[in-house]
């Protein structure tokens, strides 16, 4: 009967959606993938399901009834959070509710079977995505009253993924802003008006009785902070009271706190606009004071500690960076949880420290095939890890995260994993021995043409960089490059030398080394 029931339920899309959401959650826990990748996959499942509902356009009096209710509920939600949805999305939600109604018995049986896992998923989302959870809980509270049916945690999770999809700027999930004001619904009115004008859910509100003392106010604020979970920035907009007394009593760690008094709707709009545009906290508060020129005070309490990361970014391509990331992670001793991130080299060069990774993390160093020359950010070339005499300097970036015994083991792992043969085997799908032999011969010829003897460090760097480049050109034969005319004109001799030296390699693999890549080779040689 269980098998038969499973076969029967397999035709029901709502149960298939639930199975997909839980399967993705299991994979996230087992493989420790990034939270953003996990959310992207989950919201895609929900969006695809909702798109199918719209495509089928099931018309019935029941769907019309749900549709009217959903429109009314989202009018309230829009007023409070500035969250807008289209008519198609309203119809999709109405159709989802209709499926819940028709499949309620089987949905209940499914939920009871997976209740613990569903609750775990909900707990994760509640801790990591307070804003989406807050909106979804309010939607489900209205729906529960409207439909007179239980809103299981998997249904709330589905709405969280949906709301996360609508609120596209994920940076807002790292920030919280709350209006605290005395009087009946004064704070709520300011927060609701600001969210509506801004067209986004930025502010929460805490309405305080007129004769409340500071200790009780802080207690209410700490209750709110317990609910929002992890944030990196907290903005408090208060009407009166000692700013110092307020921030000293808060139960929040690892977050910067910005407090400003004399709150009003225009002030909330100014600060909210800065938050959604990702402006630095101090600039937001100072600009607000300068704009309104009244008796303001603000205070910033900096507690945020950025998580340390190693950044892998290679001129040879993002694929090479990802493989380096994997090799480095395999070199860490057990119990070391240093994070390793990858970033496209062109993006690193173009945006520099304006990349989000530098705002969110403490970048210990950049590991790659070519130095991006970033101020205050150390660079470690792959060749530094191949040559035993130099890779010890790499340790200085980890002395605060490993003891002497762990550092010693780390050295041994680096020596093994980053030997030239291991790197070539890990980074290329072509025959590594053959490829390395041909590239090494070409580099010997290039040294004769340019009349310079390359250092071991330069040779190893070129071996890895060019081998990865050849593989990328073989795999992506249709990749387009814009020729750099300035480089061609200024370094015509060098371009000719490279073409002659690598003619045999190009002919053997059927590729042409583009001008952009010759610039990278030139930089290696220039900085020999």
N, C-alpha and C positions, 0 to 999 in steps of 0.2 A: 504493500500500500504506500509506503514511503517513496519507493521508486516511481510508482505511478503518479503520486502527488507531485513529485519533482518534475516529471515529464509534463504534467498538466500545467504547472506553474511556469515552466520554461517558456511558454508562449506569451506570458504576461509581461509587457514591457516595463511596468513599474517595478516588478520584482527583479527583472534583469538589470534595471538601473541600480537598485539597491545592492545587488550582488557585485556589480562593477565598482561601486563606491567603496565597498568593504574590501574587495580584492586589491584595489589600488592602495588602500590604507595599510593592508597587511604587507604589501611590497615596500611601502615607505618605511615601515618599522623594521623589516628584515634587512633591507639594503641601505638604510640610512641615507636615502636621497635627500636633496635639498627641499626645504619646506615650500619654496616658490614653485619648483617643478611639480611637487605633489599637488599643490592647489591648482596649477594650470591643468593638470590631467583631470582632476576631479570636476572642475568647473566645465571642462570640455564635455565630459559625460553628461552633465546636467543640461548644458546648452544643446547638445545633440538631441537629447530626449525631448526637450521643450520645442526644438525646431520640428521634430517629427509630429508632435501634437498639433502644431500650427498647420503643418502640411496636410494632415488628415482632416482637419476642420470638422470635427464631429459636432453636428448641430442638433441640439435638443433643448427642450424647455429647462432641463436641469442645468445644462451648461450656461444658458442665458441667465438663469437665476444666480449661479455662482459668479458669472461675469459682472453682474450689477454689484454684487457684494464686494468683489475684488476691486472694482473701480472706486467704490466708496472708501474701502480700507486704504488703498494707495493714495487717495486724496489726503487722508489724514497723515499717512507716512511722508508724503511729499511736503506737506506743511511743516512737519516736525524735523525732517532730516534733509530736505532738498533732493530727495531721490525720485527721479522721473523715469517712468516706463512707458513704452509705446502701447497702442491698442492691441497689436499682435501679442505682445508680452502678457498683457492682461488676459487675453483669450487663452494663451498657453497655460497660465496659472489656473484659470477657471477649468480648463480641460484636465489639468493635473488633479485638481480637487475632485472632479467627476470620476477620475480613475480611482482615487482613494476611496470614494464612496462605493463604487461598484465592486471593487476588489478588497473591501475592508476586512472581510473574514480571513482571506488568504494573506493579506498584508499583516494582520494581527498575528497569525500563526508564524509567519516569517520573522516578525520582529521578536516574538517571544523566544524563538530559536536562536536569534543573534543579538539578544538584548545587551549582553555585557560588552560585546564588541562595538555595538552602535553607541553605547554610553561612553566608551573610551574615546571613540572618534569625536563625539560631541565635546568631551572634556578638553581634548587637544585644541579644537577650534575655538572653544570658549577662552582658553588661555592665550592663544596666539592672535586671534582676530576678534577683539572685543567689539569693534564697531559693527562689523558684519553680523556678529552674534546678537548684539543689542537690537539692531533693526529687525533681524529675523525673529527674535523672541517676541517683539511687539506685533509683527505680522501674524505669528502663530497664535498669540493671545487673542487677537481680534477674530481670527479664523475659528479658533476653538469655541468662542462664544457664538459666532455666527452659524457654525455647522453643527455644534453640539456633538463633537466627536473628539477622541483623544488625539493629540498631536505627538506622535512618537518621536524619540530623539532622532531617528533617521530622517524623518520629515523636516525637522528643524535644521538638520545638517544640509539637506537638499536646498533649503532656502538660504542657508549661509553661503553655500557655493554659488547660488544664483546671485545673491546680493554682492558677493565678492567680485563676481563677473561684471556687474553693473558699475560698481565703484572701482574704476579701472586704475586709479593712482595708488599703487601699493605703498608708496612712501607715507601716506596718511595713516597707515596702520601702525607706524612706529611713533606716532605722536598722539597726545590726548590734550584736549582743551575743555575746560569746564568754567562755567559762569556761576559764581556764588553771590547771592544777593538776598537782603532781608525783605520780607514782605510776601504776600500771597502771590505766587506764580510770576514774580518780577524777573527772576533769573530765567525761568522757562520762556517768558515772552521775548527776552533779549536773544536767547539761544535760538529759538524757533525762527525769529525774524532774520537773524544773521544767516542761519543755514539756508533759509528760503532765498534770500538775496544772492547768496554765494552759489546756490544751486548744488550744494554738496553738504554732506553730513560732516561738520567740523566740530561743533560745540555740543557738549552735554550741559545740563543745568542742575544745580542744587538750590532749591528754594529754602531759605532759613526763616524761622519765626523772628518777629521783631526784637524780642528781648532774649535772644539766645546768647550764651557766653562763648568765649573763644574756645574753651576746652570742648564743648559740645559740637561746635562748628568743625573743629579738627577731627573729632570722632566720626562725624558724618562724612567728612572728606576722605578719611582713611577707609571707610566702608566702600566708598566709590572706587578708591585706588585698588582695593582688594579685588574688585570685580573686573577692572580693566586689564589686569595682568601686566605683561611686559611691555613697557614703552621706553623710548629713548629720550623723549622730550615731553614735559608736562607744562601746560600753560594754565595759570589760574588767574581769572579775571574777577576781582572782588570789589564790592562797593565801599567797604570801610574796614577798619581793623588794622592791627599791627602786622605788617608783612613778615617781620622777623618771627613773631610768635607763631604765625601760621606755618611757615616752612620748617621751623625747628621741630614741630610735632608730627610731621608727616612720616608715614611708614612706607617709604619708597627708596629703593636702592638702584644704583647704576642708571640714573636718569638725570638729565639737566632739568631744573625747575625754574620757570620764569613766572613771576607774580607781578601784577599791575593793579593799582586801585582805581577808584572812581569809574567803574565800568558803566558803559552805555552801549546802545546799539551801534552808533558810528564807530566807537572804539573796537567793539567786537568784529565789525566788518573789516576794519583796517588790519587787525591782527589775524583774522581768519584768512584774508586774502594773502598775507605773507606766508601763512602756514601752507596753504595749498600750492603756492608757488615755490615752496622749499627754500625760503629765505632763512638765513641764519637767525637764531633766536634773538641775540643782542641787537641786531639790525632792525628786526621787527619791532621790538619794544622801544628802541630809541627813536625810530621813525614815527611811531605812534605819538610819543611825547612831543616831538618836534612839530607834527602836523596839527595837534590840537591846542598846544600852547596854554594849557591850564595846569592847575596844581596837581600834578601826577607824581607818583613815586613808583619805581619798579625795582625788583631785586632778582638776580639770577644766582641760583645755587647749583654749581656744577658738580655732579656726581658720576656722570656717565664714564664708564670705562670701556673703551672699544676692544672688541675681541681681536687678539693677534692672528694674523694670517700670513702665509707665504703666497706670493702672486706668481703664477707661471704664465709667461707671455712670450711667444716666439715669433720672430719675423718669418720663420719657416711655416707658420700657419697655426690655427687653433687646434688642429688635430695633434700636432707635435706637443703643444702645451698640455693637452689633456693626458697624453701618454707620459709626459714628464711628471705631471701631478700624481699619476698612479704609481710611478717608480719611487717618487719621494715619500709618498704615504706608506709604501711597503718598507721603507728604510727606517721609519720611526719605531723605536722600541715599544713594547706593549705598555699600555697605560698612558701613552702620550697622545693627547687629543688636539694637537695643533691643527688648525684648519688650513687647507690649501685651496686656493681659488684660481680659475683661469680667466684670461681676458684677451680679446683680440688685439694683436700688436698695433694695428693701424688706429684702433680706438684709443689705445694707451698713448700713442704719439699725439693724436689729434686733441684729446681732451685733458691729458695729463692728470693732475690731482683733482680735476673737476669730475672725474669718473665717480660714480656712486660708491664704488668699492673703497675709495679712500675716505669718504664721509662716514661709512658704516663700520670700517675695520681699521685696526692699527696694522698697516702693512710693514712687516719686518724687513722684507727684501723682495726683489724681483728676480726670478730665475728664468733664464731663457738663452736664446742663441745670439742675440744682439742687444747691446746696451741702449735702452731708451733715453739715457742721460737725464734722469729726473732728479731734481734738487732734493737733498735730504732723504732720498730713498736708495739704499744700497742695491747694486746690481751684482748678481752672481752668474757668470757664464757657465754653460754646461762644461766647457773645457776646464774650468776651475775644479770641478768635481772629478774629472778624469785623471788629472795630474795629481798624484799623491802629495806632492810638496806643497800644493796650494789649497787643497780642499779643507784643511784644518781651520782656515780663517772663517769658513762657513759656520763653524761652531759658535762664534761670538754672538750670533743672532738668537741662539737657543739656550744660552747659559742660565737665563731666568726661568726656563721651562723644563730643564732636565738637570739631574744631578750628575756627578762625575762618572758614575758607573753607566748611566743611560747615555751620556755623551760618547763614552768609549764604544759602546755597542752601536750607536748611531754612526760613528766613524767607520766601523767595520762594514756595516750595511751599505753605507755610501760607496765605500771602496769596491764592494762586490757589485752592487746594482748599477753603478755608474762607470764600470769599466767600458772601454770603447766597444768591445765586442758585444757586451750586454745591451748597451745603448742602441747599437745598430740593429740588433735582433729585435729590440722592443719597439723601435721607432719606424722600422720599414717593413713592408710586406714583400718588397723585391728581394732577390737573393742578396743578403747583406754583405757576404764576403766578396762577391763579384762587383757589387756596386761600390764598395769601399775601395777596392783595388783600383778601379777605373778612375774614381774621383781623386784618389791620392796621386795617381800618375799625372792627372790633369793639373793638379796643384803644383807638382814638381815642375811641369812645363811652364806654368804661369810665373813661378818664381824666376825662371831663367829669362822670360820675356821682360818682366818689370825690373830685373836686376837687383832684387832684394831677397835675402834669406829670411823666411818667415820663422818666428819663434814657435816652439812646440805648442804653446797656448793658442796661437793664431791658427796653426795647422789643425789642431783638434777641433777648434770652433768651426773652421771651414768644412772639415770632414762631415761633422754632424749636420751643419746648416745646409750644405749642398746636397748631401744624400737625401735629407728630408724634402728638399726642394725638388729633386729629380722625381722622387716618388709622387709628390703632389702634382707635378706636371703630367706624369703618366696617368694618374687616376683621374685628373680633371683636365683632359685635353682641350676642352672647349672654354676654359677659363679665359676671360678677357682682361688684358692689361692695357693701360694707357701709356704709350711710350713717352719718356721724359726727354723732350727735345733739348732742354738746357743741359742735361747731363751728357747727352749724345754729342752735343757741340763742344762742351768744355773738356770732355775726357774721351775723345775719339780714339786715341791710341790705346787706352786701357780697354775700351769696348772691343777693339780688334784683338787685343791680347787674349781676352777671355774667350772670344769666339774661336780663336785658333786653338787655345789650350784645351777647350772642352768640346771640340768638333767630334772627336771619337765618341765621347759620352753621349752627345746629342744624337749622333747618327745611330748608335746602338739602341737607345731607348726611344728614338723617334720623337724627340722634344726639341724645343728652342728655349734657351734661357732668356727671359724677357729683360728689358732694360731696367725695370724697377728692381729686379733681383740682382742685377749687376751693381746697382747702387749699394746694396747690402754687402756684397763681396768687396766692393771698393772700400767701404768703411772698415771692414775687417783688416784689409791690407794697410790702409792709411794709419790705423791705430795699432799697428803690429807690436 
